[in-house]
Amino acid sequence: MTALPIHDVLPALLAALRTSSNTVLVAPPGAGKTTAVAPALLDQPWCSGQILLLSPRRLAARAAAERIAEMLGEQPGGTVGYATRMDSKQSARTRLLVLTEGIFVRRIQDDPELTGISAVLFDEVHERSLDSDFGLALALDAQEACARTCASCPCPQRSTARALPPCWAARR
């Protein structure tokens, strides 16, 4: 497998998440934000719970889960699962769950403390919607109870989360 641009900043991003409860990752399309960051968190000492990776669309959520599971040599529903409206593959072994923003909003409203969640990753945060903005606000509000929040986007000038320091940028 070839190294992705994101691999150059992963050590700094992981170090930031060890000491800070939130961060923003800015990298161009194809840099590996979706497929490399969440799996890298699985081995972190502070990450004993589940990682939620939010995707703005059902098809993107399922495709991301399938690709990450494939990279780990598994099928979706094992270590990596997904949850979308009308479709879900997850089990008690699922540590990384890719889900749509709407599913996340309902989940955090039911459990505002995000019990058992170590990290929430907002992928494609520049694609603003009511669910993404509301979900981000609720996640930041719940931050004292859960561990980490990371927002990723391809371009800093369009980010809805630029106020979340520090910002790590990967370049091609």
PEKA-V562258 format. One record per residue. N is the residue number from 1. SS is DSSP state (helix for helix, strand for strand, loop for the rest). PHI is phi in whole degrees, 0 to 359 (999 if undefined). PSI is psi in whole degrees, 0 to 359 (* if undefined). Layout:
{{N,SS,PHI,PSI} {N,SS,PHI,PSI}}
This chain:
{{1,loop,999,136} {2,loop,279,149} {3,loop,289,137} {4,loop,265,155} {5,loop,306,329} {6,loop,296,332} {7,helix,297,335} {8,helix,292,329} {9,helix,254,356} {10,helix,303,315} {11,helix,302,317} {12,helix,292,321} {13,helix,297,315} {14,helix,296,321} {15,helix,296,318} {16,helix,297,320} {17,helix,287,339} {18,helix,289,329} {19,helix,250,346} {20,loop,233,150} {21,loop,273,353} {22,strand,207,158} {23,strand,200,166} {24,strand,237,137} {25,strand,243,124} {26,strand,243,123} {27,strand,205,152} {28,loop,291,163} {29,loop,305,139} {30,loop,85,4} {31,loop,283,339} {32,loop,110,15} {33,helix,303,312} {34,helix,289,316} {35,helix,266,345} {36,helix,253,327} {37,helix,290,307} {38,helix,301,313} {39,helix,298,329} {40,helix,294,334} {41,helix,284,338} {42,loop,303,328} {43,loop,265,3} {44,loop,285,139} {45,loop,301,327} {46,loop,280,352} {47,loop,259,76} {48,loop,265,344} {49,loop,259,201} {50,strand,273,149} {51,strand,254,129} {52,strand,254,124} {53,strand,249,112} {54,strand,269,135} {55,strand,235,143} {56,loop,287,342} {57,loop,227,151} {58,helix,299,313} {59,helix,297,319} {60,helix,295,321} {61,helix,297,313} {62,helix,295,317} {63,helix,296,319} {64,helix,296,315} {65,helix,297,317} {66,helix,297,319} {67,helix,291,315} {68,helix,296,317} {69,helix,299,317} {70,helix,300,318} {71,helix,297,331} {72,loop,271,1} {73,loop,74,30} {74,loop,232,177} {75,loop,256,153} {76,loop,302,141} {77,loop,111,348} {78,loop,268,241} {79,loop,299,324} {80,strand,246,130} {81,strand,225,180} {82,strand,216,157} {83,strand,217,119} {84,strand,226,172} {85,loop,296,128} {86,loop,73,8} {87,strand,202,137} {88,strand,203,138} {89,strand,223,104} {90,loop,204,163} {91,loop,214,182} {92,loop,295,338} {93,loop,277,351} {94,loop,291,119} {95,loop,255,335} {96,strand,238,114} {97,strand,245,120} {98,strand,267,124} {99,strand,218,161} {100,strand,281,159} {101,helix,297,325} {102,helix,296,318} {103,helix,297,319} {104,helix,298,315} {105,helix,302,315} {106,helix,297,320} {107,helix,295,314} {108,helix,288,333} {109,helix,290,325} {110,helix,285,328} {111,loop,222,80} {112,loop,299,340} {113,loop,271,356} {114,loop,50,55} {115,loop,305,128} {116,loop,81,6} {117,strand,257,128} {118,strand,265,329} {119,strand,208,146} {120,strand,237,121} {121,strand,249,121} {122,strand,264,103} {123,loop,272,147} {124,loop,55,44} {125,loop,296,342} {126,loop,289,342} {127,loop,276,81} {128,loop,291,141} {129,loop,207,169} {130,helix,300,315} {131,helix,296,319} {132,helix,291,316} {133,helix,295,315} {134,helix,293,317} {135,helix,298,318} {136,helix,296,317} {137,helix,298,316} {138,helix,294,321} {139,helix,295,318} {140,helix,294,325} {141,helix,293,325} {142,loop,273,2} {143,loop,302,329} {144,loop,294,330} {145,loop,273,322} {146,loop,256,180} {147,loop,274,286} {148,strand,231,152} {149,strand,230,131} {150,strand,227,129} {151,strand,249,137} {152,strand,234,145} {153,strand,206,158} {154,loop,278,341} {155,loop,215,127} {156,helix,294,328} {157,helix,291,342} {158,helix,252,4} {159,loop,290,140} {160,loop,272,354} {161,loop,237,28} {162,loop,296,343} {163,loop,280,0} {164,loop,264,93} {165,loop,280,163} {166,loop,277,170} {167,strand,246,124} {168,strand,252,128} {169,strand,244,130} {170,strand,254,136} {171,loop,244,152} {172,loop,283,*}}
